[in-house]
């Protein structure tokens, strides 16, 4: 399952959702957690929800941090599962642009290393894909980088 956190960037969100739809390893369900007040986002989300019964939107209208929105989305994604071991969650921000084999490679990494609980790709610049912005990230329990 993919959880996408969105806020006020319709062009980024549209691109991220298109990239998810085009993955070589199919994303079974996608939940967008939206905190936007931008009406253009509503149009993007309407098209997204109508494109598949496996797509859903959780709208949060109060101001919240990425960590709070991500936690809310993950909690929603886990509903209906008896164990966290039954589900894999791909957490993305709306400005993500995963390449077509990104999810397949993440799944492969998890399958090859059963002790790994979290897999993350390198992140490259939107403007210059040859520039690595992040390669691994250490975060606190509330998903804040340190």
C-alpha positions as CSV (number, residue, x, y, z in Angstrom):
1,X,0.0,0.0,0.0
2,X,1.2,3.5,-0.8
3,X,0.5,6.4,1.5
4,X,1.0,9.8,-0.1
5,X,1.1,13.0,2.0
6,X,-0.1,16.0,0.0
7,X,-0.3,19.7,0.6
8,X,-0.9,22.5,-1.9
9,X,1.1,21.3,-4.9
10,X,-1.3,19.9,-7.5
11,X,1.3,19.5,-10.2
12,X,3.6,17.5,-7.9
13,X,0.7,15.4,-6.7
14,X,-0.5,14.6,-10.2
15,X,3.0,13.6,-11.2
16,X,3.5,11.4,-8.1
17,X,0.2,9.7,-8.6
18,X,1.0,9.0,-12.3
19,X,4.4,7.6,-11.2
20,X,2.7,5.3,-8.7
21,X,0.2,4.1,-11.4
22,X,3.1,3.3,-13.7
23,X,5.1,1.1,-11.3
24,X,6.4,-2.2,-12.7
25,X,5.4,-3.8,-9.3
26,X,1.8,-2.9,-8.9
27,X,0.7,-0.8,-5.9
28,X,-2.3,-2.6,-4.5
29,X,-3.9,0.4,-2.8
30,X,-3.1,4.1,-2.6
31,X,-4.2,6.5,0.2
32,X,-3.6,10.2,-0.2
33,X,-3.6,12.1,3.0
34,X,-4.4,15.7,2.0
35,X,-4.1,18.8,4.0
36,X,-4.5,21.2,1.2
37,X,-6.7,24.3,0.9
38,X,-5.9,24.5,-2.8
39,X,-9.1,23.9,-5.0
40,X,-6.8,22.5,-7.8
41,X,-5.9,19.6,-5.5
42,X,-9.6,18.7,-5.2
43,X,-9.8,18.2,-9.0
44,X,-6.6,16.0,-9.0
45,X,-8.0,14.0,-6.1
46,X,-11.4,13.6,-7.8
47,X,-9.8,12.1,-10.9
48,X,-7.5,9.9,-8.7
49,X,-10.4,8.4,-6.7
50,X,-12.6,7.8,-9.8
51,X,-9.7,6.0,-11.6
52,X,-9.7,3.0,-9.2
53,X,-11.7,1.5,-6.4
54,X,-8.3,0.9,-4.7
55,X,-7.6,4.6,-4.4
56,X,-8.8,6.6,-1.4
57,X,-8.3,10.1,0.1
58,X,-8.2,11.2,3.7
59,X,-8.7,14.9,4.0
60,X,-7.3,16.7,7.0
61,X,-8.3,20.3,7.0
62,X,-6.5,21.5,10.1
63,X,-2.8,22.4,9.9
64,X,-0.5,19.5,10.5
65,X,3.1,18.6,10.0
66,X,4.3,15.9,7.5
67,X,5.0,13.6,10.5
68,X,1.4,14.1,11.8
69,X,-0.1,13.5,8.4
70,X,2.1,10.5,7.7
71,X,1.2,9.0,11.1
72,X,-2.5,9.5,10.4
73,X,-2.2,7.9,7.0
74,X,-0.2,4.9,8.3
75,X,-2.8,4.4,11.1
76,X,-5.5,4.4,8.5
77,X,-3.6,2.0,6.3
78,X,-3.1,-0.5,9.1
79,X,-6.9,-0.7,9.9
80,X,-8.2,-4.2,9.2
81,X,-4.8,-5.9,9.7
82,X,-4.1,-8.1,12.8
83,X,-0.4,-7.6,12.5
84,X,1.9,-5.0,11.0
85,X,3.7,-8.0,9.4
86,X,0.8,-8.4,7.1
87,X,1.3,-5.1,5.2
88,X,4.1,-3.1,3.6
89,X,3.6,0.6,3.4
90,X,5.3,2.8,0.9
91,X,5.3,6.4,2.4
92,X,5.8,9.2,-0.1
93,X,5.4,13.0,-0.2
94,X,3.5,14.6,-3.0
95,X,6.7,15.9,-4.6
96,X,8.0,12.3,-5.1
97,X,8.7,11.1,-8.6
98,X,9.6,7.4,-8.2
99,X,11.0,5.8,-11.3
100,X,9.1,2.9,-12.9
101,X,11.0,0.1,-11.1
102,X,11.4,1.9,-7.7
103,X,8.8,-0.2,-5.8
104,X,10.1,-3.4,-7.3
105,X,13.6,-2.7,-6.1
106,X,12.4,-1.8,-2.6
107,X,10.4,-5.0,-2.4
108,X,13.4,-6.9,-3.7
109,X,15.6,-5.4,-1.0
110,X,13.1,-6.4,1.7
111,X,12.8,-9.9,0.4
112,X,16.6,-10.4,0.2
113,X,17.0,-9.1,3.7
114,X,14.2,-10.3,6.0
115,X,15.6,-8.5,9.0
116,X,15.2,-5.1,7.3
117,X,12.1,-3.3,8.5
118,X,12.5,-0.1,6.5
119,X,13.9,0.3,2.9
120,X,14.4,3.7,1.3
121,X,15.7,4.8,-2.1
122,X,18.1,7.5,-2.8
123,X,16.4,10.8,-3.5
124,X,17.6,12.9,-6.5
125,X,16.9,16.5,-7.4
126,X,13.8,17.2,-9.5
127,X,15.7,19.8,-11.5
128,X,18.9,17.7,-11.9
129,X,18.3,13.9,-11.6
130,X,22.1,13.3,-11.5
131,X,22.3,15.2,-8.2
132,X,21.6,13.0,-5.1
133,X,19.8,15.0,-2.5
134,X,19.5,12.2,0.2
135,X,20.7,8.7,0.4
136,X,19.2,7.3,3.6
137,X,17.8,9.4,6.4
138,X,17.8,9.1,10.1
139,X,14.6,10.2,11.8
140,X,13.1,10.4,15.2
141,X,10.0,8.5,16.2
142,X,7.9,11.4,15.0
143,X,9.6,11.3,11.6
144,X,11.6,14.4,12.1
145,X,15.1,14.3,10.5
146,X,18.2,14.7,12.8
